[in-house]
Amino acid sequence: MKRLSPSTGVAVGVGAVMVLALLFSGPLFEGLRWLFLDWAVLVSGVAVFAAFLYFLQSQWKLILERRSGWPYRAIMVVAAVTAFAFTLLRPQSPWLLEYVLIPGGAAFLALLAIVVTYRGLWMAFRRERAWAWVFAGAVTLLLILDIVRGSIGPVFLAEAVWYWAEHVVTRAGVRGLLLAMALGLMATGLRVLGGVDRPYEE
């Protein structure tokens, strides 16, 4: 077993206090929990700012060296600095959220849906099995139903099929993913509390 370092002791101790604060109520645990949360927010903010400065430094170096794709890197750096300056000067303005983050997130989700669908079809047809055609047909049917619902309004059969796909298939898949994520986070947390994994030292 690896020798416990002071940072490991601090991490294990803080994690144990947070677990006890969630399991037991009391002014002592409650005060320590909020104190540690305030510290975590402060440290996270400093870490994000340091990562932002490192990002600018590394990208600026690649731009000066005229590496491959340097014009796109320059655009990215200008956009990042502009967004950061706008956030500092007008932190309460909804412009950045409404016109940058929300449209960018919607575009990213649309691109993600296309990529996931393409990769799913590619994996299905690569194995040359009959269920690949079933999967492709189901995806095509759902896309057609979504187009019909958005163009001509609700249709009885389309609404019934879409309701079943959304409330049965999609929710079951999302719950399975959330359950797997929760179990993975619990296992990772127990390994950190036990001193087996030490991501804060790497």
Secondary structure, 3 states (H helix, E strand, C coil): CCCCCHHHHHHHHHHHHHHHHHHCCCHHHHHHHHHHHHHHHHHHHHHHHHHHHHHHHHHHHHHHCCCCCHHHHHHHHHHHHHHHHHHHHCCCCCHHHHHHHHHHHHHHHHHHHHHHHHHHHHHHHHCCCHHHHHHHHHHHHHHHHHHHHHHCCCCHHHHHHHHHHHHHHHHHHHHHHHHHHHHHHHHHHHHHHCCCCCHHHC
